[in-house]
Structures are given as C-alpha cells and as structure tokens.
C-alpha cells in the first residue's frame, strides 16, 4: 500500500510517500495511523493523537474508521478550507 503525506506532514515525516505492508491486524485508517506512528519520530509527530489532519483512501476523503481492505493508497493531509 502506498502512503502519501502532504504539506507540513511530508516535511515532518521526511518523505512525500512510502510503500508499506501493514500487519494483517491493521483493519482501519485509525489502525494504520497507530501503526505508522511507530515507524519514526517524524511519523509519531505528524500523526500524533490530537493533531489536526485528514485522510483519504484511494483518493476519497475518509474518516479514521474506514476499512482498508483492498486499499491501494492512503493519504494524510492537514485541514483545508474551501471558498
């Protein structure tokens, strides 16, 4: 699965994207976030509990309870506004 990071999250994690193979028990976006935090201090900071960021699964905005089954890409991004 490809994981992509945008804006300040990319800088904090240290890469714009990475290929990961999460363990089989990683079922949701939230599970993935918890697992990714353990990859490096940058991941832990960017994906910290209480930090403001959103997610998308296969280019569709997703809440953290969305299932990852069959997902090819997960992206994390800071909050944005429209106008």
VOBA-1610 file (N, C-alpha, C; in pm, whole numbers, padded with zeros to 5 digits, always signed):
BEGIN
Unk+00085-00117+00000Unk+00000+00000+00000Unk+00090+00123+00000Unk+00050+00222-00079Unk+00123+00348-00083Unk+00061+00441+00021Unk+00147+00506+00100Unk+00102+00608+00195Unk+00165+00739+00151Unk+00081+00842+00135Unk+00128+00972+00089Unk+00104+01076+00198Unk+00194+01174+00205Unk+00186+01281+00304Unk+00192+01414+00230Unk+00113+01510+00276Unk+00106+01639+00209Unk+00141+01753+00305Unk+00188+01864+00247Unk+00219+01989+00317Unk+00317+01963+00431Unk+00291+02020+00549Unk+00384+02007+00661Unk+00403+01862+00704Unk+00306+01777+00679Unk+00319+01636+00720Unk+00432+01569+00642Unk+00446+01602+00515Unk+00553+01548+00431Unk+00689+01586+00489Unk+00703+01711+00528Unk+00830+01758+00584Unk+00859+01691+00719Unk+00757+01677+00800Unk+00775+01618+00933Unk+00810+01470+00926Unk+00742+01397+00839Unk+00770+01254+00823Unk+00905+01234+00753Unk+00937+01324+00660Unk+01066+01317+00591Unk+01059+01258+00452Unk+00942+01213+00409Unk+00923+01160+00274Unk+00785+01201+00225Unk+00769+01219+00093Unk+00636+01253+00042Unk+00544+01131+00033Unk+00605+01013+00016Unk+00526+00891+00009Unk+00616+00772+00040Unk+00551+00662+00075Unk+00625+00539+00104Unk+00535+00419+00078Unk+00597+00309+00044Unk+00527+00181+00029Unk+00537+00108+00162Unk+00424+00065+00215Unk+00424-00007+00342Unk+00344-00136+00327Unk+00376-00230+00412Unk+00300-00354+00422Unk+00259-00369+00568Unk+00142-00315+00603Unk+00099-00322+00743Unk+00070-00467+00784Unk+00082-00496+00912Unk+00044-00629+00962Unk-00103-00659+00931Unk-00137-00785+00930Unk-00273-00829+00895Unk-00380-00773+00987Unk-00344-00739+01111Unk-00446-00690+01205Unk-00476-00540+01189Unk-00413-00475+01094Unk-00441-00334+01066Unk-00563-00330+00974Unk-00678-00293+01031Unk-00806-00305+00963Unk-00864-00172+00914Unk-00834-00064+00984Unk-00894+00066+00953Unk-00786+00173+00936Unk-00827+00290+00888Unk-00736+00404+00878Unk-00678+00434+01016Unk-00760+00432+01118Unk-00713+00458+01254Unk-00607+00359+01299Unk-00628+00231+01268Unk-00527+00129+01300Unk-00396+00159+01228Unk-00407+00200+01102Unk-00287+00232+01023Unk-00212+00349+01086Unk-00285+00449+01129Unk-00222+00566+01192Unk-00143+00523+01315Unk-00203+00442+01400Unk-00134+00395+01521Unk-00008+00318+01483Unk-00018+00231+01384Unk+00097+00153+01340Unk+00207+00242+01281Unk+00167+00339+01197Unk+00265+00428+01134Unk+00341+00512+01237Unk+00277+00550+01345Unk+00344+00629+01449Unk+00471+00562+01499Unk+00476+00431+01495Unk+00591+00358+01547Unk+00708+00352+01449Unk+00690+00402+01327Unk+00795+00392+01225Unk+00911+00488+01247Unk+00882+00607+01302Unk+00990+00703+01327Unk+00936+00816+01415Unk+01025+00895+01474Unk+00979+01012+01550Unk+00900+01110+01462Unk+00937+01123+01335Unk+00864+01211+01244Unk+00722+01163+01221Unk+00706+01033+01203Unk+00571+00976+01188Unk+00490+01002+01315Unk+00552+00977+01429Unk+00482+00996+01556Unk+00436+01140+01573Unk+00519+01235+01533Unk+00483+01377+01544Unk+00372+01414+01446Unk+00388+01376+01320Unk+00290+01414+01218Unk+00153+01352+01243Unk+00153+01230+01295Unk+00028+01155+01313Unk-00012+01146+01460Unk+00034+01241+01539Unk+00009+01238+01684Unk-00140+01243+01715Unk-00175+01173+01822Unk-00313+01179+01870Unk-00346+01323+01906Unk-00457+01372+01857Unk-00497+01510+01882Unk-00450+01608+01776Unk-00359+01565+01688Unk-00315+01652+01578Unk-00429+01667+01478Unk-00434+01782+01414Unk-00540+01808+01316Unk-00491+01765+01177Unk-00549+01657+01125Unk-00519+01613+00989Unk-00633+01525+00940Unk-00640+01513+00809Unk-00742+01430+00748Unk-00679+01315+00672Unk-00766+01229+00619Unk-00718+01113+00545Unk-00803+01092+00421Unk-00744+01023+00326Unk-00817+00978+00207Unk-00772+00836+00176Unk-00867+00755+00133Unk-00837+00618+00091Unk-00872+00609-00057Unk-00774+00574-00135Unk-00790+00566-00281Unk-00856+00693-00336Unk-00804+00806-00291Unk-00841+00940-00337Unk-00983+00982-00300Unk-01039+00920-00196Unk-01169+00961-00142Unk-01151+00994+00005Unk-01199+01112+00045Unk-01189+01153+00184Unk-01247+01044+00273Unk-01176+01016+00383Unk-01216+00905+00470Unk-01204+00942+00617Unk-01293+00889+00696Unk-01281+00901+00841Unk-01188+00789+00890Unk-01146+00799+01014Unk-01048+00703+01064Unk-01106+00564+01089Unk-01237+00548+01080Unk-01296+00415+01098Unk-01320+00342+00964Unk-01278+00403+00853Unk-01295+00339+00722Unk-01203+00218+00712Unk-01257+00109+00660Unk-01182-00015+00642Unk-01081-00002+00529Unk-00968-00067+00545Unk-00861-00060+00446Unk-00861-00176+00347Unk-00949-00271+00361Unk-00949-00390+00276Unk-00948-00348+00128Unk-00847-00392+00057Unk-00834-00364-00085Unk-00779-00227-00120Unk-00749-00145-00021Unk-00698-00009-00048Unk-00559-00017-00109Unk-00537+00069-00210Unk-00405+00078-00273Unk-00326+00198-00224Unk-00400+00303-00179Unk-00333+00426-00137Unk-00410+00490-00021Unk-00333+00537+00075Unk-00387+00617+00185Unk-00306+00745+00190Unk-00375+00857+00198Unk-00307+00987+00203Unk-00346+01059+00330Unk-00252+01134+00384Unk-00276+01217+00503Unk-00242+01360+00468Unk-00327+01453+00514Unk-00313+01593+00478Unk-00364+01680+00590Unk-00310+01802+00601Unk-00359+01897+00702Unk-00499+01945+00666Unk-00568+02004+00761Unk-00701+02058+00732Unk-00696+02161+00619Unk-00804+02169+00544Unk-00813+02267+00437Unk-00954+02326+00440Unk-00965+02441+00378Unk-01096+02508+00370Unk-01125+02541+00226Unk-01249+02557+00198Unk-01290+02595+00063Unk-01338+02738+00062Unk-01370+02786-00051Unk-01415+02924-00055Unk-01499+02956-00174
//
